[in-house]
Amino acid sequence: MVIPKSAKILLFTPLAAMTGVLLFGQTVAPNPVEVKLTGIVLTSHRICSDTKKQEETCRDRDSDWALASGRTTYLLFGDKSTLERFVRQRVIVSGLLQQGPVEINGLQMIRREIAIRSIECGELSEQEIEATVKQLKAFPWHGQPMEECNRGCWNDFAFTDAMIEILQAGRAAQSALLRHLSDESIEDQIVMLLGGVGDENAIQPIVETLTDGDDAVLDVKSKRLNMVGRAALRNLTVVGAGSCEFLNHNTPRTCWSKWWLDHKNTFKEDVVGFRRISEYPNYGIYYEFEGASLR
């Protein structure tokens, strides 16, 4: 699928993105500059500083942390204990930025890294989040997840700038999104965003947007909401996707309703592990946060 240039999130082989400088003998450009950026802190699935880089997934990786700021991602270098406190949170980072070209599989790319001087909480206010949610109406979303998507597959999500900003607002955006879920003009965007920033409180509202039977096949809007809702639930529940996705493809509402009824008393989002779909920008899985961008 082709992603419109105006809305494309740049994707590439994760390991190469992490290790481009080391693999190709490139050096980072001199003359670092002072920067101050807002974004959300990502971490890898395995912290290589804990394993002393003995595992295969840690080879040639020189940072366990990254900052997703808008559509650009930066490797972060700083105090580990401090970075751990801000994982998955929106922050304000100040530090020295170095960037330079690398060649990865014949592609010219840019590697960016920040040596942190300071990092602090940068959560948006309720009013700021509300204003951004309202922008969703002005910029329709034409992207979509794949019908079948296992861990690590790539999707034509094509998030708009407003969607990116809300995703990078993190958990603080959930309340505002739930208030707007009944707005049919942006319902698909709200559901998709809840799959990225939501917790267990978002599961039942998302399930209620799903449809079984003929409507799920014949009605264009219902079909799209099913596709989006199932992707959101796969990402949000991590462990809940299996039976509902592959054994009950035509009855997603019934299946997910039963799954939630069986698990709602014990399910806690913050203990189920890393999200399944890595393209939700604020939830990296494994070591698949971006260390470089296509030039």
Sequence and secondary structure as in RCSB ss.txt:
>XXXX:A:sequence
MVIPKSAKILLFTPLAAMTGVLLFGQTVAPNPVEVKLTGIVLTSHRICSDTKKQEETCRDRDSDWALASGRTTYL
LFGDKSTLERFVRQRVIVSGLLQQGPVEINGLQMIRREIAIRSIECGELSEQEIEATVKQLKAFPWHGQPMEECN
RGCWNDFAFTDAMIEILQAGRAAQSALLRHLSDESIEDQIVMLLGGVGDENAIQPIVETLTDGDDAVLDVKSKRL
NMVGRAALRNLTVVGAGSCEFLNHNTPRTCWSKWWLDHKNTFKEDVVGFRRISEYPNYGIYYEFEGASLR
>XXXX:A:secstr
    GGG      HHHHHHHHHHHT    SS EEEEEEEEEEE SS HHHHTT SGGGTT   SEEEEETTEEEE
EES HHHHHHTBTSEEEEEEEEEEEEEEETTEEEEEEEEEEEEEEE    HHHHHHHHHHTTTS    B  SS  
TT   B    HHHHHHHTTGGGGHHHHHHTTT TTSHHHHHHHHHHH  GGGHHHHHTT   HHHHHH HHHHHH
HHHHHHHHHHHHSTT HHHHHT TT HHHHHHHHHHHHTTT  GGGS S S TTSTT   TT S SEEE 
